[in-house]
Amino acid sequence: MSALFSSARTAARVAPSTRAFSSTPAPQATLREIEGRIKSVGNIGKITKSMKMVAASRLARAQRMMNEAKAYGAANNAVFEQSDAAKTEAKVEKILYIVASSDRGLCGGIHSSVAKAARKDILSGEGAGKEIRVVALGEKPKQQMSRGDGAKDIEMSFSQIGKSVPTFNDALAIADKIEAENFEFDKVKVIYNKFLSVISYEAVSLDIYSMKALQGSPAFAAYEVEGDELAGDLSSFALANAIYAGLVEGFAAEISARRNAMENASKNADEMSAKYQMQFNRMRQAAITNELVDIITGASAL
């Protein structure tokens, strides 16, 4: 048995290998390739610095418009607090989520922030176990909400958002489109990015109650109003207010996030350019040293 095993081992050593393994090291970049990388990184750094300057110039106007738009969100809160509509929240069975962001990228996690907040509220928050509809304001939140099980809840989406500072007419047009679909809802939650500072933001929501919720509130019932016109107008105006406040404040947060993202990208480009420049200098010095060695060796041989 031992003789059979030793002969089999000897045959395996002699037989040619069926699989060839290569141990050739990866080729190193040449001086010309590194020089090309330095130029490419430098061009990227110029672009990111320009985009940072553009975002910084737009940020002041966005903040000014945001401060003006906050009055619209405060008006909504005053209406629902004074009408005591929040006490009807126990009867909420149908919720319409409006996820507000934009179409543009290169601004960090600004879009995923609102999508995560909306998905969390739908799955484990107020929307858990209730009839849900989702309206996406912008292509980016639409893409984010389309992942996983959220795609079936998207009823509408709007594009061409975020190119300029949103106006109240834009919000009014969006609210009219939503109301034209005749969605049945007891409550609307507008989820947007709240501007905290030039370096931070967070996803929050503005709540709007339906006409039925307003009519069922104790404070609103104290007014003798015939018909549903007043409650319907209040609900429609509150929806447009909330959309406008969310779009404008989200726009300011996006511009600030883009400025920070471009600043970080510029710093990374500068660091990478310095790294490649050091590598280029070392390789160039090594090449010069080798040429000098060859010259001295040839002279010594003569």
Secondary structure, 3 states (H helix, E strand, C coil): CHHHHHHHHHHHHHCCCCCCCCCCCCCCCCHHHHHHHHHHHHHHHHHHHHHHHHHHHHHHHHHHHHHHHHHHHHHHHHHHHHHCHHHHHHHCCEEEEEEECCCCCCCCCHHHHHHHHHHHHHHHCCCCCCEEEEEEECHHHHHHHCCHHHHHHEEEEECCCCCCCCCHHHHHHHHHHHHHCCCCCCEEEEEEEEEEECCEEEEEEEEEECHHHHHHCHHHHCCCCCCCHHHHHHHHHHHHHHHHHHHHHHHHHHHHHHHHHHHHHHHHHHHHHHHHHHHHHHHHHHHHHHHHHHHHHHHHHC
